[in-house]
């Protein structure tokens, strides 16, 4: 499943996606993301726009945005309607991404688990917002569709 996710996430983030080796030791489960994304930041898109007449050196002196964004991705399948699984997945995502610019919980639901693209529980989104974790759903049908339920803040 990592190959279709790599394609969908690479397209969504407009960056390079790398799948990490699976960790089988339960003592080291948390602390190792499933995937990494290296993508250009908003600042780099300003640099490539030649129509903007910005003094980028001056802009950089007041803006601490990174030139590129390293995102930690935790992938979960079939979380369904189980709030405990959601809360655990968000906590694991946050723990795996303390060193990253962004943290994302990417989830794919199995058939019938919940309606694809449907809004998430308010308490799930509230927890994700509190611990600075983005929530992104990949819908696998005839084509891959990405739905952002909560945008991850860039740190």
N, CA, C and O atoms as a GROMACS GRO file, in nm:
protein
  620
    1UNK      N    1   0.081  -0.120   0.000
    1UNK     CA    2   0.000   0.000   0.000
    1UNK      C    3   0.086   0.127   0.000
    1UNK      O    4   0.036   0.235  -0.030
    2UNK      N    5   0.215   0.113   0.034
    2UNK     CA    6   0.300   0.231   0.038
    2UNK      C    7   0.320   0.294  -0.100
    2UNK      O    8   0.334   0.416  -0.110
    3UNK      N    9   0.320   0.213  -0.205
    3UNK     CA   10   0.341   0.270  -0.339
    3UNK      C   11   0.229   0.366  -0.378
    3UNK      O   12   0.258   0.478  -0.418
    4UNK      N   13   0.100   0.327  -0.368
    4UNK     CA   14  -0.003   0.426  -0.402
    4UNK      C   15  -0.003   0.546  -0.308
    4UNK      O   16  -0.032   0.658  -0.351
    5UNK      N   17   0.030   0.524  -0.180
    5UNK     CA   18   0.039   0.637  -0.088
    5UNK      C   19   0.154   0.730  -0.126
    5UNK      O   20   0.140   0.852  -0.116
    6UNK      N   21   0.266   0.673  -0.168
    6UNK     CA   22   0.380   0.754  -0.211
    6UNK      C   23   0.341   0.843  -0.329
    6UNK      O   24   0.377   0.960  -0.333
    7UNK      N   25   0.268   0.786  -0.424
    7UNK     CA   26   0.223   0.863  -0.541
    7UNK      C   27   0.127   0.974  -0.498
    7UNK      O   28   0.143   1.089  -0.539
    8UNK      N   29   0.027   0.940  -0.416
    8UNK     CA   30  -0.073   1.039  -0.374
    8UNK      C   31  -0.010   1.150  -0.290
    8UNK      O   32  -0.041   1.268  -0.309
    9UNK      N   33   0.078   1.113  -0.197
    9UNK     CA   34   0.140   1.213  -0.110
    9UNK      C   35   0.242   1.298  -0.185
    9UNK      O   36   0.252   1.418  -0.160
   10UNK      N   37   0.317   1.237  -0.276
   10UNK     CA   38   0.411   1.314  -0.356
   10UNK      C   39   0.341   1.420  -0.439
   10UNK      O   40   0.389   1.532  -0.452
   11UNK      N   41   0.226   1.384  -0.494
   11UNK     CA   42   0.147   1.479  -0.571
   11UNK      C   43   0.088   1.586  -0.480
   11UNK      O   44   0.092   1.705  -0.515
   12UNK      N   45   0.034   1.547  -0.366
   12UNK     CA   46  -0.029   1.643  -0.275
   12UNK      C   47   0.072   1.744  -0.219
   12UNK      O   48   0.046   1.865  -0.221
   13UNK      N   49   0.185   1.696  -0.170
   13UNK     CA   50   0.284   1.784  -0.109
   13UNK      C   51   0.380   1.847  -0.210
   13UNK      O   52   0.457   1.936  -0.175
   14UNK      N   53   0.374   1.800  -0.335
   14UNK     CA   54   0.466   1.846  -0.439
   14UNK      C   55   0.610   1.830  -0.394
   14UNK      O   56   0.693   1.920  -0.411
   15UNK      N   57   0.638   1.713  -0.336
   15UNK     CA   58   0.771   1.687  -0.285
   15UNK      C   59   0.809   1.542  -0.300
   15UNK      O   60   0.739   1.464  -0.364
   16UNK      N   61   0.920   1.507  -0.240
   16UNK     CA   62   0.972   1.370  -0.246
   16UNK      C   63   0.925   1.294  -0.123
   16UNK      O   64   0.936   1.342  -0.010
   17UNK      N   65   0.874   1.174  -0.145
   17UNK     CA   66   0.822   1.089  -0.037
   17UNK      C   67   0.910   0.966  -0.026
   17UNK      O   68   0.946   0.904  -0.127
   18UNK      N   69   0.945   0.931   0.097
   18UNK     CA   70   1.030   0.815   0.123
   18UNK      C   71   0.963   0.726   0.225
   18UNK      O   72   0.928   0.772   0.334
   19UNK      N   73   0.945   0.598   0.193
   19UNK     CA   74   0.893   0.501   0.290
   19UNK      C   75   1.007   0.455   0.378
   19UNK      O   76   1.116   0.426   0.330
   20UNK      N   77   0.982   0.449   0.506
   20UNK     CA   78   1.083   0.406   0.603
   20UNK      C   79   1.067   0.256   0.628
   20UNK      O   80   0.961   0.199   0.604
   21UNK      N   81   1.174   0.193   0.677
   21UNK     CA   82   1.169   0.051   0.711
   21UNK      C   83   1.071   0.029   0.824
   21UNK      O   84   1.061   0.110   0.916
   22UNK      N   85   0.998  -0.082   0.817
   22UNK     CA   86   0.902  -0.117   0.922
   22UNK      C   87   0.978  -0.157   1.049
   22UNK      O   88   1.074  -0.233   1.044
   23UNK      N   89   0.932  -0.103   1.161
   23UNK     CA   90   0.992  -0.135   1.290
   23UNK      C   91   0.909  -0.246   1.354
   23UNK      O   92   0.789  -0.230   1.374
   24UNK      N   93   0.973  -0.358   1.384
   24UNK     CA   94   0.901  -0.472   1.440
   24UNK      C   95   0.917  -0.483   1.591
   24UNK      O   96   0.838  -0.552   1.657
   25UNK      N   97   1.017  -0.418   1.646
   25UNK     CA   98   1.038  -0.423   1.791
   25UNK      C   99   0.939  -0.331   1.860
   25UNK      O  100   0.943  -0.210   1.837
   26UNK      N  101   0.849  -0.384   1.946
   26UNK     CA  102   0.748  -0.299   2.010
   26UNK      C  103   0.807  -0.188   2.097
   26UNK      O  104   0.741  -0.087   2.119
   27UNK      N  105   0.929  -0.206   2.147
   27UNK     CA  106   0.992  -0.102   2.229
   27UNK      C  107   1.025   0.022   2.147
   27UNK      O  108   1.037   0.132   2.202
   28UNK      N  109   1.041   0.006   2.015
   28UNK     CA  110   1.081   0.117   1.928
   28UNK      C  111   0.972   0.156   1.830
   28UNK      O  112   0.999   0.225   1.732
   29UNK      N  113   0.848   0.112   1.856
   29UNK     CA  114   0.738   0.142   1.766
   29UNK      C  115   0.717   0.292   1.755
   29UNK      O  116   0.704   0.345   1.644
   30UNK      N  117   0.714   0.359   1.867
   30UNK     CA  118   0.695   0.504   1.866
   30UNK      C  119   0.832   0.569   1.856
   30UNK      O  120   0.924   0.533   1.930
   31UNK      N  121   0.845   0.662   1.769
   31UNK     CA  122   0.973   0.728   1.745
   31UNK      C  123   1.021   0.707   1.604
   31UNK      O  124   1.121   0.766   1.562
   32UNK      N  125   0.951   0.623   1.528
   32UNK     CA  126   0.989   0.594   1.391
   32UNK      C  127   0.869   0.615   1.299
   32UNK      O  128   0.775   0.535   1.303
   33UNK      N  129   0.869   0.720   1.216
   33UNK     CA  130   0.756   0.741   1.126
   33UNK      C  131   0.754   0.637   1.014
   33UNK      O  132   0.854   0.570   0.988
   34UNK      N  133   0.640   0.624   0.950
   34UNK     CA  134   0.626   0.531   0.837
   34UNK      C  135   0.682   0.588   0.708
   34UNK      O  136   0.737   0.516   0.626
   35UNK      N  137   0.669   0.722   0.692
   35UNK     CA  138   0.715   0.787   0.571
   35UNK      C  139   0.770   0.925   0.605
   35UNK      O  140   0.737   0.982   0.710
   36UNK      N  141   0.853   0.977   0.516
   36UNK     CA  142   0.903   1.114   0.526
   36UNK      C  143   0.869   1.186   0.397
   36UNK      O  144   0.866   1.125   0.289
   37UNK      N  145   0.844   1.316   0.407
   37UNK     CA  146   0.821   1.398   0.289
   37UNK      C  147   0.915   1.518   0.298
   37UNK      O  148   0.922   1.585   0.401
   38UNK      N  149   0.986   1.545   0.190
   38UNK     CA  150   1.068   1.664   0.178
   38UNK      C  151   1.006   1.747   0.067
   38UNK      O  152   1.004   1.706  -0.049
   39UNK      N  153   0.956   1.866   0.104
   39UNK     CA  154   0.884   1.950   0.008
   39UNK      C  155   0.930   2.094   0.017
   39UNK      O  156   0.980   2.137   0.121
   40UNK      N  157   0.913   2.168  -0.090
   40UNK     CA  158   0.948   2.311  -0.085
   40UNK      C  159   0.850   2.385   0.006
   40UNK      O  160   0.734   2.348   0.016
   41UNK      N  161   0.898   2.490   0.071
   41UNK     CA  162   0.812   2.569   0.158
   41UNK      C  163   0.747   2.682   0.078
   41UNK      O  164   0.776   2.701  -0.040
   42UNK      N  165   0.659   2.754   0.144
   42UNK     CA  166   0.594   2.869   0.080
   42UNK      C  167   0.698   2.973   0.041
   42UNK      O  168   0.682   3.041  -0.060
   43UNK      N  169   0.803   2.987   0.120
   43UNK     CA  170   0.908   3.084   0.091
   43UNK      C  171   0.978   3.050  -0.041
   43UNK      O  172   1.008   3.140  -0.119
   44UNK      N  173   1.003   2.922  -0.066
   44UNK     CA  174   1.070   2.885  -0.191
   44UNK      C  175   0.981   2.912  -0.312
   44UNK      O  176   1.032   2.940  -0.420
   45UNK      N  177   0.849   2.903  -0.294
   45UNK     CA  178   0.761   2.935  -0.407
   45UNK      C  179   0.763   3.084  -0.437
   45UNK      O  180   0.746   3.125  -0.552
   46UNK      N  181   0.784   3.167  -0.334
   46UNK     CA  182   0.798   3.312  -0.357
   46UNK      C  183   0.925   3.341  -0.436
   46UNK      O  184   0.926   3.430  -0.522
   47UNK      N  185   1.031   3.267  -0.407
   47UNK     CA  186   1.157   3.290  -0.475
   47UNK      C  187   1.148   3.256  -0.623
   47UNK      O  188   1.215   3.318  -0.705
   48UNK      N  189   1.064   3.158  -0.658
   48UNK     CA  190   1.055   3.117  -0.798
   48UNK      C  191   0.961   3.206  -0.879
   48UNK      O  192   0.959   3.197  -1.001
   49UNK      N  193   0.884   3.292  -0.812
   49UNK     CA  194   0.792   3.381  -0.882
   49UNK      C  195   0.865   3.508  -0.921
   49UNK      O  196   0.891   3.595  -0.837
   50UNK      N  197   0.899   3.519  -1.050
   50UNK     CA  198   0.978   3.634  -1.096
   50UNK      C  199   0.896   3.761  -1.106
   50UNK      O  200   0.952   3.870  -1.116
   51UNK      N  201   0.762   3.750  -1.103
   51UNK     CA  202   0.679   3.869  -1.113
   51UNK      C  203   0.674   3.946  -0.981
   51UNK      O  204   0.640   4.064  -0.980
   52UNK      N  205   0.707   3.881  -0.872
   52UNK     CA  206   0.706   3.950  -0.743
   52UNK      C  207   0.834   4.029  -0.725
   52UNK      O  208   0.944   3.978  -0.747
   53UNK      N  209   0.819   4.152  -0.686
   53UNK     CA  210   0.935   4.238  -0.664
   53UNK      C  211   0.959   4.246  -0.513
   53UNK      O  212   0.928   4.347  -0.449
   54UNK      N  213   1.014   4.139  -0.457
   54UNK     CA  214   1.038   4.132  -0.313
   54UNK      C  215   1.187   4.137  -0.285
   54UNK      O  216   1.268   4.081  -0.358
   55UNK      N  217   1.220   4.204  -0.180
   55UNK     CA  218   1.358   4.201  -0.132
   55UNK      C  219   1.366   4.080  -0.039
   55UNK      O  220   1.341   4.093   0.081
   56UNK      N  221   1.402   3.964  -0.093
   56UNK     CA  222   1.396   3.840  -0.016
   56UNK      C  223   1.488   3.840   0.105
   56UNK      O  224   1.455   3.779   0.207
   57UNK      N  225   1.601   3.906   0.096
   57UNK     CA  226   1.690   3.911   0.212
   57UNK      C  227   1.623   3.984   0.328
   57UNK      O  228   1.636   3.942   0.443
   58UNK      N  229   1.553   4.091   0.298
   58UNK     CA  230   1.479   4.164   0.400
   58UNK      C  231   1.365   4.078   0.453
   58UNK      O  232   1.340   4.074   0.574
   59UNK      N  233   1.296   4.009   0.364
   59UNK     CA  234   1.186   3.921   0.402
   59UNK      C  235   1.237   3.810   0.495
   59UNK      O  236   1.172   3.776   0.593
   60UNK      N  237   1.352   3.754   0.463
   60UNK     CA  238   1.408   3.646   0.545
   60UNK      C  239   1.446   3.695   0.685
   60UNK      O  240   1.444   3.617   0.780
   61UNK      N  241   1.479   3.821   0.698
   61UNK     CA  242   1.517   3.873   0.830
   61UNK      C  243   1.398   3.881   0.924
   61UNK      O  244   1.416   3.887   1.046
   62UNK      N  245   1.276   3.883   0.871
   62UNK     CA  246   1.158   3.888   0.957
   62UNK      C  247   1.076   3.760   0.956
   62UNK      O  248   0.986   3.743   1.038
   63UNK      N  249   1.106   3.669   0.864
   63UNK     CA  250   1.032   3.544   0.854
   63UNK      C  251   1.124   3.426   0.876
   63UNK      O  252   1.226   3.412   0.809
   64UNK      N  253   1.088   3.341   0.972
   64UNK     CA  254   1.174   3.227   1.007
   64UNK      C  255   1.133   3.099   0.936
   64UNK      O  256   1.174   2.990   0.977
   65UNK      N  257   1.053   3.108   0.830
   65UNK     CA  258   1.009   2.988   0.758
   65UNK      C  259   1.128   2.912   0.702
   65UNK      O  260   1.222   2.972   0.652
   66UNK      N  261   1.123   2.780   0.709
   66UNK     CA  262   1.232   2.702   0.649
   66UNK      C  263   1.226   2.708   0.497
   66UNK      O  264   1.120   2.732   0.439
   67UNK      N  265   1.340   2.687   0.433
   67UNK     CA  266   1.342   2.687   0.287
   67UNK      C  267   1.278   2.562   0.230
   67UNK      O  268   1.225   2.564   0.119
   68UNK      N  269   1.282   2.455   0.306
   68UNK     CA  270   1.210   2.334   0.268
   68UNK      C  271   1.147   2.276   0.394
   68UNK      O  272   1.188   2.309   0.506
   69UNK      N  273   1.048   2.191   0.376
   69UNK     CA  274   0.973   2.135   0.488
   69UNK      C  275   0.996   1.984   0.493
   69UNK      O  276   0.978   1.915   0.393
   70UNK      N  277   1.036   1.936   0.610
   70UNK     CA  278   1.049   1.793   0.633
   70UNK      C  279   0.929   1.749   0.716
   70UNK      O  280   0.910   1.794   0.829
   71UNK      N  281   0.848   1.662   0.659
   71UNK     CA  282   0.726   1.617   0.726
   71UNK      C  283   0.738   1.470   0.764
   71UNK      O  284   0.787   1.387   0.688
   72UNK      N  285   0.692   1.441   0.884
   72UNK     CA  286   0.685   1.303   0.934
   72UNK      C  287   0.544   1.252   0.908
   72UNK      O  288   0.446   1.319   0.940
   73UNK      N  289   0.534   1.133   0.851
   73UNK     CA  290   0.405   1.076   0.815
   73UNK      C  291   0.384   0.945   0.891
   73UNK      O  292   0.467   0.855   0.885
   74UNK      N  293   0.274   0.936   0.961
   74UNK     CA  294   0.232   0.810   1.024
   74UNK      C  295   0.113   0.760   0.944
   74UNK      O  296   0.017   0.834   0.925
   75UNK      N  297   0.117   0.636   0.898
   75UNK     CA  298   0.012   0.579   0.815
   75UNK      C  299  -0.069   0.479   0.897
   75UNK      O  300  -0.014   0.392   0.964
   76UNK      N  301  -0.201   0.494   0.891
   76UNK     CA  302  -0.291   0.402   0.961
   76UNK      C  303  -0.401   0.360   0.866
   76UNK      O  304  -0.449   0.438   0.784
   77UNK      N  305  -0.442   0.234   0.879
   77UNK     CA  306  -0.548   0.178   0.797
   77UNK      C  307  -0.666   0.139   0.884
   77UNK      O  308  -0.647   0.086   0.994
   78UNK      N  309  -0.786   0.166   0.837
   78UNK     CA  310  -0.911   0.121   0.899
   78UNK      C  311  -0.923   0.159   1.046
   78UNK      O  312  -0.942   0.073   1.132
   79UNK      N  313  -0.912   0.289   1.074
   79UNK     CA  314  -0.935   0.336   1.211
   79UNK      C  315  -1.083   0.334   1.244
   79UNK      O  316  -1.122   0.322   1.360
   80UNK      N  317  -1.165   0.346   1.140
   80UNK     CA  318  -1.310   0.335   1.157
   80UNK      C  319  -1.367   0.437   1.254
   80UNK      O  320  -1.334   0.555   1.249
   81UNK      N  321  -1.455   0.387   1.342
   81UNK     CA  322  -1.523   0.475   1.437
   81UNK      C  323  -1.470   0.458   1.578
   81UNK      O  324  -1.529   0.508   1.673
   82UNK      N  325  -1.358   0.388   1.592
   82UNK     CA  326  -1.300   0.360   1.723
   82UNK      C  327  -1.217   0.479   1.771
   82UNK      O  328  -1.105   0.499   1.725
   83UNK      N  329  -1.272   0.558   1.864
   83UNK     CA  330  -1.205   0.679   1.911
   83UNK      C  331  -1.070   0.646   1.977
   83UNK      O  332  -0.976   0.724   1.965
   84UNK      N  333  -1.062   0.534   2.047
   84UNK     CA  334  -0.936   0.497   2.112
   84UNK      C  335  -0.825   0.478   2.009
   84UNK      O  336  -0.712   0.521   2.031
   85UNK      N  337  -0.857   0.415   1.896
   85UNK     CA  338  -0.758   0.398   1.789
   85UNK      C  339  -0.716   0.534   1.732
   85UNK      O  340  -0.598   0.556   1.705
   86UNK      N  341  -0.812   0.624   1.715
   86UNK     CA  342  -0.782   0.758   1.664
   86UNK      C  343  -0.688   0.832   1.758
   86UNK      O  344  -0.588   0.890   1.715
   87UNK      N  345  -0.721   0.831   1.887
   87UNK     CA  346  -0.641   0.903   1.986
   87UNK      C  347  -0.499   0.846   1.993
   87UNK      O  348  -0.402   0.921   2.002
   88UNK      N  349  -0.489   0.714   1.990
   88UNK     CA  350  -0.358   0.649   1.993
   88UNK      C  351  -0.277   0.682   1.867
   88UNK      O  352  -0.157   0.707   1.875
   89UNK      N  353  -0.344   0.684   1.752
   89UNK     CA  354  -0.276   0.716   1.626
   89UNK      C  355  -0.224   0.860   1.626
   89UNK      O  356  -0.114   0.886   1.578
   90UNK      N  357  -0.302   0.952   1.680
   90UNK     CA  358  -0.258   1.092   1.687
   90UNK      C  359  -0.141   1.105   1.782
   90UNK      O  360  -0.045   1.176   1.753
   91UNK      N  361  -0.149   1.037   1.898
   91UNK     CA  362  -0.038   1.042   1.994
   91UNK      C  363   0.089   0.984   1.934
   91UNK      O  364   0.197   1.040   1.952
   92UNK      N  365   0.078   0.874   1.862
   92UNK     CA  366   0.195   0.813   1.798
   92UNK      C  367   0.253   0.907   1.691
   92UNK      O  368   0.375   0.919   1.679
   93UNK      N  369   0.167   0.972   1.614
   93UNK     CA  370   0.212   1.067   1.513
   93UNK      C  371   0.289   1.181   1.576
   93UNK      O  372   0.395   1.220   1.528
   94UNK      N  373   0.236   1.234   1.686
   94UNK     CA  374   0.303   1.344   1.755
   94UNK      C  375   0.438   1.300   1.810
   94UNK      O  376   0.536   1.373   1.800
   95UNK      N  377   0.444   1.181   1.869
   95UNK     CA  378   0.569   1.130   1.927
   95UNK      C  379   0.674   1.103   1.819
   95UNK      O  380   0.793   1.122   1.843
   96UNK      N  381   0.631   1.061   1.702
   96UNK     CA  382   0.723   1.028   1.593
   96UNK      C  383   0.774   1.150   1.519
   96UNK      O  384   0.856   1.136   1.427
   97UNK      N  385   0.729   1.269   1.556
   97UNK     CA  386   0.759   1.384   1.471
   97UNK      C  387   0.813   1.505   1.546
   97UNK      O  388   0.805   1.617   1.496
   98UNK      N  389   0.868   1.485   1.663
   98UNK     CA  390   0.918   1.597   1.741
   98UNK      C  391   1.028   1.674   1.669
   98UNK      O  392   1.048   1.793   1.696
   99UNK      N  393   1.100   1.610   1.580
   99UNK     CA  394   1.212   1.668   1.509
   99UNK      C  395   1.172   1.725   1.373
   99UNK      O  396   1.254   1.790   1.308
  100UNK      N  397   1.048   1.703   1.329
  100UNK     CA  398   1.005   1.741   1.194
  100UNK      C  399   0.942   1.880   1.191
  100UNK      O  400   0.898   1.931   1.294
  101UNK      N  401   0.937   1.940   1.072
  101UNK     CA  402   0.868   2.068   1.054
  101UNK      C  403   0.717   2.051   1.056
  101UNK      O  404   0.644   2.141   1.100
  102UNK      N  405   0.669   1.935   1.010
  102UNK     CA  406   0.525   1.906   1.009
  102UNK      C  407   0.503   1.761   1.047
  102UNK      O  408   0.587   1.675   1.022
  103UNK      N  409   0.387   1.735   1.109
  103UNK     CA  410   0.347   1.599   1.146
  103UNK      C  411   0.211   1.570   1.084
  103UNK      O  412   0.118   1.649   1.098
  104UNK      N  413   0.201   1.458   1.015
  104UNK     CA  414   0.076   1.421   0.948
  104UNK      C  415   0.036   1.279   0.984
  104UNK      O  416   0.118   1.188   0.979
  105UNK      N  417  -0.090   1.261   1.020
  105UNK     CA  418  -0.150   1.129   1.030
  105UNK      C  419  -0.225   1.108   0.900
  105UNK      O  420  -0.324   1.176   0.871
  106UNK      N  421  -0.177   1.013   0.821
  106UNK     CA  422  -0.240   0.980   0.693
  106UNK      C  423  -0.315   0.850   0.713
  106UNK      O  424  -0.259   0.750   0.759
  107UNK      N  425  -0.443   0.852   0.679
  107UNK     CA  426  -0.523   0.731   0.703
  107UNK      C  427  -0.601   0.692   0.579
  107UNK      O  428  -0.642   0.776   0.498
  108UNK      N  429  -0.621   0.562   0.567
  108UNK     CA  430  -0.699   0.502   0.460
  108UNK      C  431  -0.802   0.413   0.527
  108UNK      O  432  -0.767   0.329   0.609
  109UNK      N  433  -0.927   0.432   0.493
  109UNK     CA  434  -1.034   0.352   0.552
  109UNK      C  435  -1.069   0.235   0.462
  109UNK      O  436  -1.066   0.247   0.339
  110UNK      N  437  -1.100   0.124   0.524
  110UNK     CA  438  -1.147   0.008   0.449
  110UNK      C  439  -1.292   0.028   0.407
  110UNK      O  440  -1.358   0.120   0.454
  111UNK      N  441  -1.339  -0.056   0.319
  111UNK     CA  442  -1.477  -0.044   0.270
  111UNK      C  443  -1.575  -0.059   0.386
  111UNK      O  444  -1.568  -0.155   0.462
  112UNK      N  445  -1.666   0.037   0.398
  112UNK     CA  446  -1.771   0.029   0.499
  112UNK      C  447  -1.733   0.075   0.638
  112UNK      O  448  -1.819   0.081   0.725
  113UNK      N  449  -1.605   0.109   0.663
  113UNK     CA  450  -1.564   0.150   0.797
  113UNK      C  451  -1.626   0.285   0.834
  113UNK      O  452  -1.680   0.300   0.943
  114UNK      N  453  -1.618   0.378   0.747
  114UNK     CA  454  -1.682   0.509   0.758
  114UNK      C  455  -1.689   0.566   0.618
  114UNK      O  456  -1.612   0.525   0.531
  115UNK      N  457  -1.777   0.657   0.595
  115UNK     CA  458  -1.791   0.714   0.462
  115UNK      C  459  -1.666   0.793   0.426
  115UNK      O  460  -1.623   0.881   0.500
  116UNK      N  461  -1.608   0.761   0.313
  116UNK     CA  462  -1.485   0.828   0.269
  116UNK      C  463  -1.508   0.978   0.258
  116UNK      O  464  -1.605   1.024   0.198
  117UNK      N  465  -1.416   1.055   0.317
  117UNK     CA  466  -1.424   1.200   0.311
  117UNK      C  467  -1.518   1.262   0.412
  117UNK      O  468  -1.528   1.385   0.420
  118UNK      N  469  -1.589   1.180   0.489
  118UNK     CA  470  -1.683   1.233   0.589
  118UNK      C  471  -1.608   1.307   0.698
  118UNK      O  472  -1.493   1.273   0.728
  119UNK      N  473  -1.670   1.408   0.760
  119UNK     CA  474  -1.604   1.480   0.868
  119UNK      C  475  -1.565   1.386   0.983
  119UNK      O  476  -1.632   1.286   1.008
  120UNK      N  477  -1.457   1.420   1.051
  120UNK     CA  478  -1.409   1.340   1.163
  120UNK      C  479  -1.474   1.389   1.292
  120UNK      O  480  -1.533   1.497   1.296
  121UNK      N  481  -1.463   1.308   1.397
  121UNK     CA  482  -1.514   1.349   1.528
  121UNK      C  483  -1.447   1.479   1.571
  121UNK      O  484  -1.327   1.498   1.548
  122UNK      N  485  -1.524   1.568   1.633
  122UNK     CA  486  -1.470   1.696   1.677
  122UNK      C  487  -1.357   1.679   1.778
  122UNK      O  488  -1.259   1.754   1.773
  123UNK      N  489  -1.368   1.582   1.870
  123UNK     CA  490  -1.263   1.564   1.969
  123UNK      C  491  -1.134   1.510   1.907
  123UNK      O  492  -1.026   1.538   1.957
  124UNK      N  493  -1.145   1.435   1.798
  124UNK     CA  494  -1.027   1.386   1.727
  124UNK      C  495  -0.954   1.503   1.661
  124UNK      O  496  -0.832   1.514   1.671
  125UNK      N  497  -1.029   1.590   1.595
  125UNK     CA  498  -0.969   1.707   1.531
  125UNK      C  499  -0.912   1.801   1.637
  125UNK      O  500  -0.805   1.859   1.616
  126UNK      N  501  -0.981   1.817   1.749
  126UNK     CA  502  -0.933   1.904   1.856
  126UNK      C  503  -0.800   1.855   1.913
  126UNK      O  504  -0.709   1.934   1.937
  127UNK      N  505  -0.788   1.722   1.934
  127UNK     CA  506  -0.662   1.666   1.983
  127UNK      C  507  -0.551   1.688   1.880
  127UNK      O  508  -0.440   1.727   1.916
  128UNK      N  509  -0.580   1.663   1.754
  128UNK     CA  510  -0.480   1.683   1.648
  128UNK      C  511  -0.434   1.828   1.644
  128UNK      O  512  -0.315   1.856   1.629
  129UNK      N  513  -0.526   1.921   1.659
  129UNK     CA  514  -0.492   2.064   1.659
  129UNK      C  515  -0.402   2.095   1.779
  129UNK      O  516  -0.304   2.169   1.765
  130UNK      N  517  -0.434   2.040   1.895
  130UNK     CA  518  -0.359   2.066   2.017
  130UNK      C  519  -0.214   2.019   2.007
  130UNK      O  520  -0.123   2.089   2.051
  131UNK      N  521  -0.192   1.901   1.949
  131UNK     CA  522  -0.057   1.845   1.940
  131UNK      C  523   0.010   1.873   1.805
  131UNK      O  524   0.114   1.816   1.774
  132UNK      N  525  -0.052   1.960   1.725
  132UNK     CA  526   0.003   2.005   1.597
  132UNK      C  527   0.024   1.891   1.497
  132UNK      O  528   0.130   1.878   1.436
  133UNK      N  529  -0.081   1.810   1.482
  133UNK     CA  530  -0.078   1.698   1.387
  133UNK      C  531  -0.183   1.725   1.279
  133UNK      O  532  -0.299   1.752   1.310
  134UNK      N  533  -0.142   1.716   1.154
  134UNK     CA  534  -0.235   1.728   1.043
  134UNK      C  535  -0.304   1.596   1.018
  134UNK      O  536  -0.247   1.490   1.042
  135UNK      N  537  -0.427   1.603   0.970
  135UNK     CA  538  -0.506   1.483   0.941
  135UNK      C  539  -0.537   1.480   0.792
  135UNK      O  540  -0.604   1.569   0.739
  136UNK      N  541  -0.489   1.376   0.726
  136UNK     CA  542  -0.503   1.366   0.582
  136UNK      C  543  -0.557   1.228   0.547
  136UNK      O  544  -0.501   1.126   0.589
  137UNK      N  545  -0.663   1.225   0.470
  137UNK     CA  546  -0.724   1.098   0.429
  137UNK      C  547  -0.692   1.072   0.282
  137UNK      O  548  -0.706   1.161   0.198
  138UNK      N  549  -0.651   0.951   0.251
  138UNK     CA  550  -0.632   0.910   0.113
  138UNK      C  551  -0.745   0.814   0.079
  138UNK      O  552  -0.759   0.709   0.142
  139UNK      N  553  -0.823   0.850  -0.020
  139UNK     CA  554  -0.937   0.769  -0.063
  139UNK      C  555  -0.893   0.691  -0.186
  139UNK      O  556  -0.853   0.749  -0.287
  140UNK      N  557  -0.902   0.560  -0.176
  140UNK     CA  558  -0.859   0.472  -0.285
  140UNK      C  559  -0.983   0.422  -0.357
  140UNK      O  560  -1.056   0.337  -0.306
  141UNK      N  561  -1.006   0.474  -0.474
  141UNK     CA  562  -1.117   0.430  -0.560
  141UNK      C  563  -1.057   0.410  -0.699
  141UNK      O  564  -0.949   0.353  -0.712
  142UNK      N  565  -1.126   0.455  -0.802
  142UNK     CA  566  -1.071   0.447  -0.937
  142UNK      C  567  -0.946   0.533  -0.950
  142UNK      O  568  -0.857   0.504  -1.030
  143UNK      N  569  -0.941   0.639  -0.869
  143UNK     CA  570  -0.822   0.724  -0.864
  143UNK      C  571  -0.796   0.755  -0.717
  143UNK      O  572  -0.884   0.738  -0.633
  144UNK      N  573  -0.676   0.800  -0.687
  144UNK     CA  574  -0.641   0.836  -0.550
  144UNK      C  575  -0.682   0.980  -0.524
  144UNK      O  576  -0.647   1.071  -0.600
  145UNK      N  577  -0.757   1.001  -0.416
  145UNK     CA  578  -0.802   1.135  -0.379
  145UNK      C  579  -0.751   1.164  -0.239
  145UNK      O  580  -0.754   1.078  -0.152
  146UNK      N  581  -0.704   1.287  -0.218
  146UNK     CA  582  -0.654   1.328  -0.088
  146UNK      C  583  -0.750   1.432  -0.030
  146UNK      O  584  -0.785   1.529  -0.096
  147UNK      N  585  -0.792   1.408   0.096
  147UNK     CA  586  -0.879   1.502   0.167
  147UNK      C  587  -0.806   1.546   0.293
  147UNK      O  588  -0.768   1.464   0.376
  148UNK      N  589  -0.787   1.677   0.307
  148UNK     CA  590  -0.723   1.732   0.427
  148UNK      C  591  -0.833   1.766   0.526
  148UNK      O  592  -0.916   1.853   0.501
  149UNK      N  593  -0.833   1.698   0.640
  149UNK     CA  594  -0.932   1.724   0.745
  149UNK      C  595  -0.882   1.831   0.842
  149UNK      O  596  -0.962   1.904   0.901
  150UNK      N  597  -0.752   1.840   0.858
  150UNK     CA  598  -0.691   1.943   0.943
  150UNK      C  599  -0.548   1.965   0.893
  150UNK      O  600  -0.470   1.871   0.882
  151UNK      N  601  -0.515   2.089   0.864
  151UNK     CA  602  -0.383   2.125   0.811
  151UNK      C  603  -0.279   2.122   0.925
  151UNK      O  604  -0.303   2.175   1.033
  152UNK      N  605  -0.166   2.061   0.899
  152UNK     CA  606  -0.057   2.058   0.998
  152UNK      C  607   0.014   2.193   0.998
  152UNK      O  608   0.049   2.243   0.891
  153UNK      N  609   0.037   2.253   1.114
  153UNK     CA  610   0.114   2.377   1.116
  153UNK      C  611   0.262   2.347   1.089
  153UNK      O  612   0.313   2.242   1.127
  154UNK      N  613   0.329   2.441   1.024
  154UNK     CA  614   0.473   2.426   0.999
  154UNK      C  615   0.548   2.484   1.118
  154UNK      O  616   0.526   2.598   1.158
  155UNK      N  617   0.639   2.402   1.174
  155UNK     CA  618   0.716   2.447   1.292
  155UNK      C  619   0.855   2.488   1.248
  155UNK      O  620   0.936   2.528   1.332
   0.00000   0.00000   0.00000
